[in-house]
Every structure is written in structure tokens, then in C-alpha cells.
Amino acid sequence: MASVHEIHLCGTDRAHAERAAHDAIADVKRIEAKYSRYRDDSITSAINRAAGYEAVAIDDETASLLRYADRCHALSNGSFDITSGVLRRVWDFKRQPPRVPSQDEIDALRPLIGWQHVEWSDDHVRLPERGMELDFGGIGKEYAADRAATICRERGIAHALVNLGGDVRAIGSRADGSPWRIGIRHPRNADATIATITLDDEAVATSGDYERYFELDGCRYCHLLDPRTGMPADHWQSASVVAPLAILAGSYATIAMLACDRAPAFLRAQRVRFLLVDKEGAQIASH
């Protein structure tokens, strides 16, 4: 998943903790192998290879993720779209020197974007156009964090913290009964925090413009791309969300980044805690 992961298990003996951690880590690796777009043997790659041709059979787990992606697409008015990964073909955030794609290049890909065109059910999924792709990157890591937490809880762990590359899911409180305290990274200073939040059987995730980006002619272009325009999000520096599940926190944070000035109203409607940092560095927090 191209990031650093950690799991903290408290209030139990070492052997018990190691067994639970082993099972949780194994499931995270299973999910990565199953849904990674970088692996030829993943279900994601199988679906993408069949684009424009036949439907691909899926299991209950994949169908559940598609149902959640469908919910996010509706909640976001189309800005959260798991078919939008094709935009990476023209947006290269590692290229040197950096380059902004032309409008013609973006427009050439737009017919391949549109979750509403995907044909899917509980048993099969089909991408109707050759060149279309699904990408579970916006929900896969968060789902894996929730699964790891669930496995730990099923193994009798009452106090734990799962951190998959910044997508954090807490099981209960700390062993002494106090809440977990999680620092929120400053979006313009990697060595500083901008806030500290508490978790008790909750999750937190942050989406921002600082992980993958380039600057050109005084403008910052980040990897969060709006499928409706093909352009990067540019209204917020970061959005942090606390929710009952990591998959909720992560998807809501991404939707907020793409929602521009509508983000506070959207997050309040979801009844979650949040911290938004706008492009000038001003903070808007839930109360």
C-alpha cells in the first residue's frame, strides 16, 4: 500500500497479542493482493482487463465495496468516482520537470470516467468501454484498517490502535481507560502537528494536498483529481475526519477535499467530527 503501517495492542499478554497481530496483518496483506491495481492477479486487474468485453464474477466482499463506492458517488454528487483513476495517464506527479496536461488530453479521457455507466450486481461487474478502470485506492486501505481492527476484536483484544499509512482505527480506549491521542499533521510542515484529536472506539483519516503534488508557476497541483473536471482539488490544504469506521473517515475526508466550500455542510450532515484547513491555512473545525 506504499506506506508505513503499525498496530498497537494493549492490555493482554505478549503471546496473545502476537497471534492477534499476525492474523490482522495477514488479512491486510490479503486485501492488498486482492484489490491492488498493480498486481496482475488481483480482482481489480481482472475487471480492468475485461473492460469493453465480458462481465467478471465477483464475491460478496467485492460486491460490498462496490455498494459503498456507489453510496460515496451519490453522496458526493459524482466527485467520488472509482473509475476516475484513468486520469493518472495524463497527470504524472513524479515527472521532472512537472507538466500540467492540456485540456484536450483531459477531455480525451473523460468518456472513460463515470461510475454511473458501470454495470454491476452482487455477482458480476462489467466496465462498458475499453480503457475504463476501477481503482479501489480510495477505500481499500481504510477497509483494510477496519478489517484488521475487527480481527483483533474477534481475538479478544479490547484495546488497540491500527494505523495503515495514516488511516487510524481505534479499538476501545487505551488500557488505562484514557482516549487515544492522535496528532494531525500540519499540511505545510511535515515535522509539525496542527492539532491533536482523541479517539475512543473510533477512526480518523486525513486527506490533503501534500503527499503527492507538484508546484508549477506558483500553483500547487495535488493527486486528488475531480472526475467532473479532470483537475486537482485546490480549495483545502487538508481535511481530517473522525468517524465510527476508517472507511467512513477516509471517504468523507476525500469528498470534503473535492467539495470546495460545501465541505463543512457536507461533513456536518454526516454528523462527524472534522478539521478543515483552507488554502490560506485557516482552520474550520466541528464543535
Summary of the structure (lengths in Angstrom):
residues: 287
radius of gyration: 19.2
end to end distance: 33.2
largest distance: 60.2
contacts: 926
relative contact order: 0.14
helix: 37%
strand: 26%
